[in-house]
Amino acid sequence: MSESYSSQAKSTAAKASQVNVLLCPLCGEANGCSYAAGLPHSECWCNHAEFPEGVFDRIPAEQRRKSCICQRCLESYTDQAEHKQEPHS
């Protein structure tokens, strides 16, 4: 393994280990995740939300499945997706 590759892999691993589960990986603001805050998952806002296909693709690969996106980022993505589907007149 080259020294450059090894250094890059260590840097990526360090970033992934520094993920704050209470922050949205997209905007860096509080994600409102009840489960990450130590409450039952059933109390989280996401239990009543719909997550459209592709929304999680916006999260950098090294941060996926490590912290939740926030409701504001979900709504923003959903609004953008709906505008793309609306026919133009």
C-alpha positions in Angstrom: 0.0 0.0 0.0 1.4 3.4 -1.0 2.1 6.0 1.7 -0.3 8.4 0.0 -3.1 5.9 -0.1 -2.5 4.9 3.5 -2.6 8.6 4.6 -5.8 9.2 2.7 -7.5 6.1 4.2 -6.5 7.2 7.7 -7.9 10.7 7.1 -11.2 9.3 5.9 -11.4 7.0 8.9 -10.7 9.9 11.2 -13.5 11.9 9.7 -15.9 9.1 9.9 -15.1 8.5 13.6 -15.8 12.2 14.3 -19.4 12.0 13.2 -21.7 13.7 15.7 -24.9 11.6 15.7 -26.9 14.6 16.8 -26.0 16.7 13.7 -27.4 16.4 10.2 -24.7 15.2 7.8 -26.0 17.6 5.1 -26.3 20.9 6.9 -24.5 20.4 10.1 -27.4 21.6 12.3 -29.2 19.6 15.0 -31.1 16.7 13.4 -33.7 16.3 16.1 -33.0 12.5 16.3 -34.7 11.3 19.5 -33.0 7.9 19.3 -29.5 9.4 19.1 -30.5 11.6 22.0 -31.2 8.5 24.1 -35.0 8.4 23.7 -37.0 5.6 22.2 -36.9 5.5 18.4 -40.7 5.6 18.5 -40.5 9.2 19.7 -38.5 10.4 16.7 -40.0 12.8 14.1 -38.8 10.5 11.3 -41.3 7.8 12.2 -44.0 9.9 10.5 -41.9 11.1 7.6 -41.5 9.8 4.0 -38.0 9.6 2.7 -38.0 9.8 -1.2 -35.6 7.7 -3.2 -32.3 9.4 -3.6 -32.4 11.5 -0.4 -29.6 9.5 1.3 -27.4 9.6 -1.8 -26.7 13.3 -0.9 -24.9 12.2 2.3 -21.1 11.7 1.8 -20.4 7.9 1.7 -18.2 7.9 4.8 -21.1 9.5 6.8 -24.0 7.3 5.6 -25.8 5.3 8.3 -23.9 7.1 11.0 -26.3 10.1 11.7 -29.7 11.1 10.6 -30.6 14.0 8.3 -32.8 16.7 9.7 -36.4 17.5 8.9 -35.5 20.7 7.2 -33.1 19.0 4.8 -35.7 16.3 4.1 -38.3 18.9 3.3 -35.9 20.8 1.1 -35.0 17.7 -0.9 -38.7 16.7 -1.2 -39.6 20.2 -2.5 -36.8 20.1 -5.0 -37.9 16.6 -6.2 -41.5 17.8 -6.6 -40.5 20.8 -8.7 -38.5 18.5 -11.0 -41.6 16.3 -11.5 -44.0 19.1 -12.2 -44.7 19.6 -15.9 -43.7 23.0 -17.3 -46.4 25.1 -19.0 
